[in-house]
């Protein structure tokens, strides 16, 4: 939470600095609604790049700690395999969801402290995601952004469990989801360079973009949350299969 708060303050200083790569159009008069949203990405912020790392740092080693103790063996004697891994995914996912929810609320407080309340500028040219909600109900829009980020956290916690099944080192479970997140995103975001505008969809739906930079895209409001909900569901199915297979082969219990 403290790291995220410091990043939020640092992001504010960055966008208002005189650096050539900062946004000269981001004036102090910008309302806190817009600062909170634009700090997530879209050329004005870098928080969307760091948030998945904070998720894995906070909850990425939950499952692997149980592997290194007697908790996993004890739990499996008291419940079915499917029920155990289902509960593990849900519990870790909810913890990550709550963590990011409150981390985003901290960012909102930073925005309130450093920016005027004001009203959203209808003529702004940086936010394109679900602007009809933004202009009519900014508070609802802020909640939508927070929920999007929190659902993303659920996905990354599930991915961390999957990697904890494969690797015994906790640092692998913490860092590999983030490394994969950056690597896969960068690969997809280069597709338009090689395959033209037809491949722009790969850029638009890269994990990095869907973590915060989606505010620059004119897409339906439900696409981002569904992106992470479907991703989490698919990842759960994969984790369930991996867990059963590793248990069957005797590779899970240490």
N, C-alpha and C positions, 0 to 999 in steps of 0.2 A: 504493500500500500504506500509506504514511504517512498520507495523507488519511483512508483508511478506518479506520485504527487510532485516529486522533484523533476521528473520528465515533463510534466505538465507546465511547470513554471519555466523550465528550460525552453520548452517549445514556444511559450509566449515571448520570451526574450529573443529567441531566434527570428520569429516572424516580424518582430518590430525592430530588428537590428538593421544596420546599414550594409550587411553582407550582400554581395552581388546576387547570390543565389536565394536570398530571402525574398518575400513577396512585398514589393513596394506599395501595392494597393491595399495591404492589410493595415488600415489606420486604427488609431486608438478608439475612434468613434464606432468601430464595429461593435454590434450588440453581442452580449454574452451568448445568445443563442447561436449566432453564426461562428463565434470563436470556438465554442464547444464542438460544433459540427466540423468546422474546417480544420481544427487541430487534429482530427482523426486521419486526415489525408488530403488529397487533392492539391498538392503542391505547397500547402500551408503548414503541414505537420508531419511528424515522423512517428507518432504514437502507435499507429496501426502496424508499423514494422516491429515495434517492441512488445506489444501486448501478448502475442502468442508465446514469446519467451518468458514473460512474467507468469503466464499460466503454467508452463511446464516447470518453472523454478518453484512454484508454490505447491503444485499437486503431482508433478511428474514422477516422484519417487514413492508415492503412496503404496502402490501394489508391490513394487520390488522390495520394499522394506518387509512386507508380509512374507515374501518368498524367503527372505534371509532369516526369518524367525519361525517359530512353531505355530504361528497364527493360522497360516494357510492350511497346514495339515489338520489342525484341530477343527477348522471351519468346515473342511470337506467331509469330515466324519459325521457332521451334524445336519448336512443339507445336501441336495443334489448338485451335481456339477453345473448344470444349466442355471439353476437358481442362484448359486453362489456368484458366478461370473456376471450374471444379470444385475444382482444387487451391488456388486463391486463397481460395475460401470456406472450405474445410476448414482451411487453414493459419491464416487469421485467426481462425476460430472456435475452433480448438484453443488458440491463444494466449490468447483471451479466456476460454475455459473454465479454463485453468490459472491465469490472473490472479485470477479470482474464487474459485477453489478455495483458493488460498493466502491471499487477502484474508479469506475466511471462517475459515480456520484462525487468522489473527491475531485475529479477533473471539473465537474460542474461547479463546485465551490471555488476552484481556482479561477474559472471563467467569471464568476460573480465578483470575485475580489479584484480582478484586473481589468474587467471590461464593464461598460455601462449596460444597464438592463435593456433599455431601448426597445425597438421593434425591428423585425426582420425586414431588410431592404428588398423589396420586390424586384428591384432592378439589378440585384446582384447577379454575377455571371460565373460563380464558382460552384454553386450547389445545384444539381439537376435531379438528384434522387428524390422521388416522392415530394416534389415541391408543393403540390396541392395541399398536403398535410402540413408542411412547414409553414405556409402562409396563413392557413386557417387556424391551426392549433399547434403552435411551436412546442408546448410542453409535451403533447402527445408525440410529436416528432422526436424530441429528445429521448423519450422513453423507448421509441422504436429503435433508435440508434444504440441505446444501452442494451436492449434485448438482443439485437443483432450480434453485438460483441460478446455477450454472455453465452449465446448459443454457439458461437465460434469457440469459446473456452471449453464447452462441453465436448465438442469434437476433438480438441487437442488433448484433453484428459483421457479420452477413450483411445486415441492413438498412442499415448504414452503407455497405457496398459498393454496394448498389443506389442509394443517394443520391449516392455518389461518381461514378456513371455519368451521372447527370442534371446534377449541379452541378460546377463546376470549383473552387469555393471550399471549402477544407478545413474551414472553420468550419461550413459548411452540413452537411457529412457528420458532424461531431461533435455539433452542437447539435440539428439537425432530428429525429433519432431520439428524443431525449429530449423535445423539445417535443411531438412526435406521441404519444409514450408517455403524457405527462401529459394532453394534450388529448383523445385518444380515450378514455382511462380515465375522465376526468371526465364526458365525454358519456354513456358507457355507465352510469356509476354514478348518473346522474340519472334514468334510465329509470323506476325504480320510483316516483319522485315523480309522474310524469305518466301512467304506464300501470298503476299498482297492483302488487300482489304478484306477478302473473303475469310481470312484467318483471324480477323479482329475479335471474333467471338471467344477465341482462346485467351486473348489478352483480357477481355472484359470479365471473364469468369475465372481468372487465375486466383488462387487462394489469397495472394497478397492484395489484390484489388478488392476481393470480397471481405477483407478484414477491415476496411475503412475507406479505401480510395473509391469505393462504389458511389460515394456522394457526388462524383463528377459524371456519373452515368445516368441517362434518362431511362431508367428501368422501373418496372412495377414494384411497389413497396413490399410485396410478399416474396419476391425472388430471393433476396438476401437471407431472410430467416429460413426459407425452405431449402436453400443451398446447404446451410449448416445442419438442418434437421435431417435431410436425406443423407448427407455425408456421415452424420453420427449414427444413423440407422444402419447404413452399409458397413461402417467401421465396426459396429457392435457385432454384426453377423460374422465378419472376418475374425474378430477377437474371440468370439465363441468357438469357432472352428479351430483356431490356433490353440486355445486353452485346452480343449478336449483332446486334440492331437498330441500336444506336449505332455499332458497328463498320462495319456495312454502309453506313450513311449518312455515314460519315467524321467523326463527331462525337466519337469516343473518343480518338483519338490527337492529342495536342497538338503 
